[in-house]
Amino acid sequence: MTTTGRTTWRTVDVVVAAVVAVAFGVVFVAWNALYVAATPLFIALPPAQAILYGVWLLPGVLVGLIVRRPGAALFGGFVAAVVSALIGSQWGLDALISGALQGGGAELAFAIGLYRAWNLPFAMLGGALAGLAAAIHDLPVYYPETGPDFWLVYTVATVVRGIVIGGIGAWLILRALVRTGVLADFAAGREQREV
């Protein structure tokens, strides 16, 4: 049995992946501002601010769930970050590294499922691994002066938000898109309609 159909990207795959990623890149601009504005709310426990992280983890998981091709989650996370950086992310070019790592974390989950498991548990795993990748990147870059207590709280908060927002949130957005009929040309659209 050949797997060419499962690994080759169609034009519609590229277009839809790009549209979803670009839309999230635009959302990121507002989310970036909200994240910074919310900083004073977390003065008592600064690493808990990572609970706001989930939105940045959505595009990788969602694009992976929709397109179902190797590289889709990485593409979604990275392209969203590129758009955010081009519009003016306060994190500059580091947003590209973050987006690639977050998308790569989600990609790893789908690879663990051998690109055959496109269900809620793997969406949650994708969100968790995207969150873990984000924490591994952020701690030495943005919080080098902190210690193990901060790292633990930050990592747990980022992973939990990855599961809830990045994973379950992406799954719910996928189901909502399926109900509209816009994903009829995708396996995700056909399978979810049967559920």
Salt bridges, closest charged atoms under 4 A:
ASP13 OD1 - ARG10 NH2 2.79
ASP13 OD2 - ARG69 NE 3.63
ASP94 OD1 - HIS137 NE2 2.89
ASP138 OD1 - HIS137 ND1 2.67
GLU191 OE1 - ARG68 NH1 2.69
